[in-house]
């Protein structure tokens, strides 16, 4: 299994970022698009929600796996991508006074043995792009 963790400070309060990130039915930044396929459990913060999310020209089918609002953490799985046998991501929003730290951890198993080193760089680049877009969305508010 390959693990990638990216952390970045965002100049916005944790609750503001969390409200946007934790709603799996809307895009976290204007440059993303979200199409909800199936709503999850409304009594459990939408866990189970299936969505197609488009980032740049990449589209991913994601399922919201877990939400922990008290720790501002959510986990999701990517269900459709030919590069991964299994992919899980965890996003944590950590208060830092008037700003916040976003910590994004990805764990994945490549579909084909020995290809992890090839996949790791584009995954890291995509995660950095996503976090930068989220940062821009909150910086412009």
N, C-alpha and C positions, 0 to 999 in steps of 0.2 A: 504494500500500500504506500502511496506517495502522499506526503503531507506538505501543505503550503500554508503559511500564516503571514498575513499582511496587516500592518497596523498603521493608522494615520490619524492625526488630530484634525477635527473638523470644527470650524468656528461657529458652533450652534449648540444650544443646550441639549442634553441627552434626551429629555422628554420630547422635544420637538423632532429630533431625528428618529427616535423610537416610534413615534406616532406614524411617521411616514413609512419606515422600513417594515414595521410589524404588520401593516395592512397588505397582505399578499395579493389583494385584488387590484391594486393600483401600482403604477410604476414609481420607483423611488427617485427617479430623475426624469426630466422632460424628454431626454433623448432616447428613452426606453419605451417600448410598447408592451402592454400586457393584455392577453386575451384569456379570460377565466373560462375554463372548460367545465369545471365542477366546483361548486362551493363546498367548503368543509364544514366542520362542526361549529356553529355559531356560539355554542355554550363553552367551547374550548378554544377560543381565539382563532377560529378558522382552520385548525389542524385538519389536514386531509385535503385542503384546497388544491386543485390541479390547475395549472396555468401554463400557457405558452408565453414566454418572455422573449422579446427580440432585443438584442444588444448589438449595435452595428448591424451586420447582416447575418449574425448568428442567432438561431432560434433554439430554445431549450424548453422541453416539457419538464416542469418542476412540480413537486408535491411538497407542501408544507408538512414537515414531520413533527415538529415540537415547538412550543412557544412558552417561554418563562418570563412573563412581564416583570416580575419582581427583580430579576437580574438583567432585564432588557436583552434577552438572548432568544434567538430562534434558530432552528435547524431545518434544512430542506434537502431534498434528493433530486438529482437530475435523472430523469427516467429515459430520455431519448437522446442519446449521443453515441455515435458509432465508436468513439475513441475510448469510452469507459465501460468496464464491466459493472462497476459500482462507483457512485459519486455521492458524497454527502458534504454539505457545507454548513458552517455555523457562523452566525453573525452576532457579535456582542457590541453593545453601545455602552461605553464606560464614561461616567461623568468626570469632567476635569475642570471644575469651577464653572466658568461661563461657556466653556467649550466642551468637546467630547472626544473620546477616542473610539474609532471604529476598529474592531478586531475581527478579521474575516479569516476563517480557517477552512481549508478545503482538504478533504481526504478522498483519494480515488485509487481505484485499481484499474490499470489499463486493460482494455479488451484483449490485447495481444501481448504476451509475455515479452519483456525486454524493450518495450516501447515507452516506458515511463519517462525516461530522460528526454525523449522527443516531445512528449505531450506537456511536460512540466513548464517549459518556457512559455508556450502560448496560453496556458491556463493562468500563469502568474501575470502575464501581460493583460489578459482580459480582466482579471480581478482588479489590477491596478487601474485600468480604464474605468471600470464600474465605480470604484471608490472615488476616483477623481471626478466623475460625473455627478456623483452624490454630493461631493464637496462643493462643486460649482453650483449645484441647485440650491444649497443652503447659503452659500456666500452671496448669491444674487438676491436673497430675500431681505 
